[in-house]
Each structure stands twice: as structure tokens, then as C-alpha cells.
Amino acid sequence: MKIRVINNCDGVDFSEVVEILKKVGMRYHAPEVQEKTFRNSACTIFLFDEDTLVGFGRAISDGAIQAAVYDVAIDPSYQGKGLGRIIIEEIREELSGYNLILYASPGKEDFYRKNGFSKMLTGMAFFQDAEAKREKGFIE
């Protein structure tokens, strides 16, 4: 395994992004929509094993103080090899000095705790698909 870290969207096949999101059970959209979300982000990280996309993550930001991490995903066949940690470290380095928030898929909280995140006591959300989020354990 030879991992390359790319911090831009150049040359990324967003249909591969969609496939990884499907494999890990995360929400996904058409490739062109996924591409738009990544290109409009303040920080994008893609991990490749040779020429194979194996993971990614992104963050949006106000450009000064706050940022939010989204779409951290590792292809299941590459999970457990420290690649998620690499993505988080790259985002934290690129957005050094920013407060970072995120919402994790239920069951992934320990991963983020191990990477320096703390559970928020005052987090709130308004989702267009609130009932689906409730069923999946994202909200009360």
C-alpha cells in the first residue's frame, strides 16, 4: 500500500466518491453534486493507493474562525489502517487555528474522540429530512 495525499479536486472521478459513500452507508448524491460540494469546500483531502481512490474528507469554513468537517469516508477494504486519521490530521493542519465541528455517523464517535474531538453539549440541527435522520440515530 502506497498512499498519496491530494488536497485538491483535480483529476478526481466523483463517481468513485459516490461509490465509496455507498459502500460505507453514508448519504450520497449524483457525482456532479458531490463534485460541487467538494469544489466549494475550504479544504479537500483525497487519499489514493497508487491510482485508486481509497478515502476522502472535506471541510467548509467561514474563512477565519470556524470550520465544519464533512464526508470523511474510507473504502471498507482500507479501513483500520490509519487512513481516517491521516484525513483528519490533514484537515486539522490545513485549517490550523480554526475551531472544527462535525457530526459523525452513529457509532463513529470513538474514532473522532481518539483524534482530538469532544462531544458537544449544545449542538443543534435542522435537517430537511429530519425523520430519516431521527431513524438513523443522528437526532433525538
N, C-alpha and C positions, 0 to 999 in steps of 0.2 A: 504494500500500500504506500503510494507516494502522493500525499495530499498537497494540492496547490490552493492557496487562498487568493481569491479575486475580490476586490472591493468596488466593482462597478458592474453594470449590466451588459457590457459589451460581449457579444458572442454567446450569450445565454439563450438556450432554447427553452422558452417558457412553457412549452407543452411538457417538458421534463419536470419543471417546477410543479405543475399541476399533478403529474403522476406521483411524485413524492408526497405531496399533500394528501392525495387519495390514499396512498399506502399507509400513512400514519394516522388516518382518520380525522384529519383537520379539514376545516372548511376550505373550499377552493372555488375558483371562478374560471371562465374561459381564459386561455393563455394570454390573449390581448389585454384582458382586465388585470390579470396577475402582473403582466409586464408594466402596466400603467402604475400599479401600486408600488412596485419596486423602484421604477424610474422616478417617481415623485417622493421617494423617501430620502431622508437626510443621510442615511448610512445603509449600505447593502453589502452583505458578505455572502459569497458563494464558495463552496468547497468542492474541489474536483479531485478524483483519483484518476490520474492521467487525464483522459478526456471525458470521463464520466462524472456527471453532476451527482454528488452524494449528500449535499446538505446546503442549507442557506438560512439566513435570517436578515431582518431589516429593522430600522428604527425611523420613526418620524420625529420631528422636533420643531420647537419654536425658534431655533437658531441661536439661542442664548443661554437658557437655563434648564429647560425641561425637554425630555425625550421619552418616547414610549416604544418598547420593543415588541415586534410582531413577527409572526410566521417563522419561528425557529423550528426547523424540521431536519431530521437526518433520515436518510433511507434506512429502513429497518435492517437491511443486511450489513449496515455500517454502524449501527447503534452499539453503545457500550465500549467504544474505542476512544473516547475523549473528544470526539468531534464537536459535540454540542458545547463543550467548554471552550473550544477554540473560537466558535462563533461568538459566544458571549464575551470572551476576552477581547476579540477584535472590535466588537461594538463598543465595549467599555473604553478601549483605547482611543478609538476614533471620536467618541463623544466624551472624552475625559473632561471632568468638571461639570457635567450635566447630571441632574437628577434623572434616574431612569425608573420608569414604571413598566409594568407588563401585566397581562393576565394570562395565566397558564391553563393548559388543559387539565381538568381534574386528574389527580394522580401524579402530576409532574412537579408539584410544589417542592418536593425534596431536592430535585435537581437544581432548581433556582436558589434554594437556601444554600446549598453547597457552593454556589457560585456568587455568594455575597448579597443576595436579595433577602428582604424581610417581608413578612406578611403585613399588609396594610390593614389598619383597623377602621379606616374611614372611606374605603373605596366604594364607589357607587357607579352604576352603569345604566344607560338607557339603550336598549337594543331594539331594532326594528322587528326582530324575530324573537322576542322575549320568551315566548312559551317554549320554543325549541332550545334556547339557552338554559331555561329552567330544567327541562327534561334531561339535558346533558350535564347538569350539575354546576353550571357556571354562575348561576344566581339563585337566590332563595325564592 
